[in-house]
Each structure stands twice: as C-alpha cells, then as structure tokens.
Amino acid sequence: MPLRRPLMPAVLIGAALALPLSACATLQRGPVGNAAVPQPAKPVDLSRYAGLWYEIGRYENGFERNCEGVTARYTVRDDGLVGVLNTCRQGGVDGPEKTVQGKAKIVEGSADAKLKVSFFGPLYVGDYWVLDRADDYSWSIVGEPSGRYLWLLSRTAQPSAAVRETLTARTRALGYDLNLIRPTQH
C-alpha cells in the first residue's frame, strides 16, 4: 500500500496559513462603537494629508496594545500608492519605539477619502476611511465600516482645547461612542 506523503506538505501549508488568518480574524473582535458608520464627509487632497499625524485618541485594539506616543506618517508614492509608517512607544511615552510600515491603495470613486491599507502583505487588507477632517488639515477622524476602529488625529501632539472640543463634537455627531475612546499620551 503506497504512503500518502504528498498530503503532509499540504496539511502543513494549510496549518501555516490558518494561523495568520485566524490572528487577523481576531482583530475584528471588540465592541462596536458605531453601528452606522457614515460615509466620509469631504474629499481628501492626499498631498495635503501627507505628513506626520499624532494619535490623540483611539478605540483600543490589539495591534496598539500598550502603545503611547503614537504617530503615523503618510507619503504619496510615485507608484500612486500611499506609504504608511506607524510608530508607537511600547509601555509608555518613554518606552522603546516600535514601527511598522505599510502601504495603502486609494479606493476608486471615493474622492481619495477611502483607502485599503496593508501592513502584512496581501493576507490582510484593512479599510481606512477619512471620515472627516479640518479644512486646513489640522485634525482628522479616521474609521472603517465595522465601527470597531476609530482614530482621532492631530498635526500636533498637544492640540489646543478648541481642537479637542471640535474633534469630540464631530466624533459624537458622526455617531461614535465617546466612552470607548482611549486617550493617547504624548
């Protein structure tokens, strides 16, 4: 009777693929802070959106656990994609710096307000929606369709009280549960 050795590599490959896919699936767990996520309010000029952003607050998520001093740097690439460099300080504002690089593709017909972002290659692509922004690009509210993720961004690490009030009021008006927002320390 012949041995079925060819099945073994297929089983190992299947198991190896299942682990990262199940890890990505767990990223979708957590409370829904907005059951009716709105469409983005304004078009985005990516050349003005590019640059350094400071995370002011977020819905807690597994990939930013214990992160403070969080920043995101966006660049418009020559190939039409958007480069993404996320940085955090692990365990506190003086903790070791951790970075992750990704890239984003603009969703056609979205006035550049919706992107598909990938940090881990083609196995996991996430939505990144610029739900609202200041006319001068000094703040931004970012979410995605499930309502489980939310980021409040500013061009400065310590925005003024007026900017914070505007961000809070606009986030509430978009239907988000403000009680789920975790402030980011800088």
Residue pairs with C-beta under 8 A, 6 or more apart in sequence:
20 120
20 123
20 124
21 123
24 120
24 123
24 124
26 62
27 61
27 62
27 63
27 124
27 126
28 146
28 148
29 148
30 59
30 60
30 61
30 148
31 59
31 148
31 177
31 180
32 146
32 147
32 148
33 59
33 147
33 148
33 150
33 176
33 177
33 180
34 143
34 147
34 150
34 174
34 175
34 176
34 177
35 147
35 175
36 147
36 175
37 129
37 131
37 143
37 144
37 145
37 146
37 147
37 174
37 175
38 131
38 174
38 175
40 110
40 111
40 113
40 114
40 129
40 130
40 131
40 132
41 131
41 132
42 111
42 113
42 130
42 132
42 133
43 111
43 112
43 113
44 111
44 112
44 113
44 130
44 133
45 112
45 137
46 74
46 76
46 82
46 106
46 112
47 76
48 137
49 74
49 130
49 133
49 137
49 140
50 74
50 75
50 76
50 82
51 73
51 74
51 155
52 71
52 72
52 73
52 155
53 71
53 72
53 73
53 74
53 140
53 153
53 154
53 155
54 70
54 71
54 153
54 154
54 155
54 156
54 157
54 184
54 186
55 70
55 71
55 72
55 151
55 152
55 153
55 184
56 139
56 152
56 153
56 154
56 159
56 164
56 167
56 183
56 184
57 151
57 152
57 167
57 181
57 182
57 183
57 184
58 64
58 70
58 149
58 150
58 151
58 152
58 181
58 182
58 184
59 148
59 149
59 150
59 151
59 180
59 181
59 182
60 180
60 182
61 148
61 149
64 70
64 88
66 90
66 91
66 95
67 88
67 89
67 90
67 98
67 184
68 88
68 89
68 91
68 92
68 93
68 95
68 184
68 185
68 186
69 87
69 88
69 89
69 93
69 95
69 157
69 184
69 185
69 186
70 86
70 87
70 88
70 89
70 184
71 86
71 87
71 88
72 84
72 85
72 86
72 87
72 153
73 83
73 84
73 85
73 87
74 82
74 83
74 84
74 104
75 82
75 83
75 85
76 82
76 83
77 83
77 103
80 105
80 106
81 103
81 104
81 105
82 103
82 104
82 105
82 106
82 115
83 101
83 102
83 103
84 101
84 102
84 103
84 104
84 117
84 119
85 99
85 100
85 101
85 102
86 99
86 100
86 101
86 102
86 119
87 97
87 98
87 99
88 97
88 98
88 99
89 95
89 96
89 97
89 98
90 96
90 97
90 98
92 185
93 185
93 186
100 119
101 119
102 117
102 118
102 119
103 117
103 118
104 115
104 116
104 117
104 118
104 128
105 115
105 116
106 112
106 114
106 115
107 114
107 115
107 116
113 129
113 130
113 131
114 127
114 128
114 129
114 130
115 127
115 128
115 129
116 125
116 126
116 127
116 128
117 125
117 126
117 127
117 128
118 124
118 125
118 126
126 144
127 144
127 145
128 142
128 144
129 142
129 143
129 144
129 145
130 140
130 141
130 142
131 141
131 142
131 143
131 174
132 140
132 141
132 170
132 174
133 139
133 140
133 141
134 140
134 163
134 166
137 155
138 154
138 155
138 156
138 159
138 163
139 152
139 153
139 154
139 155
139 159
139 163
139 166
139 167
140 152
140 153
140 154
141 150
141 151
141 152
141 153
141 167
141 170
141 171
141 174
142 150
142 151
142 152
142 153
143 149
143 150
143 151
143 174
143 176
147 176
150 171
150 176
150 180
150 181
152 167
152 171
152 181
154 163
154 167
157 186
158 186
159 167
168 178
171 178
171 181
172 178
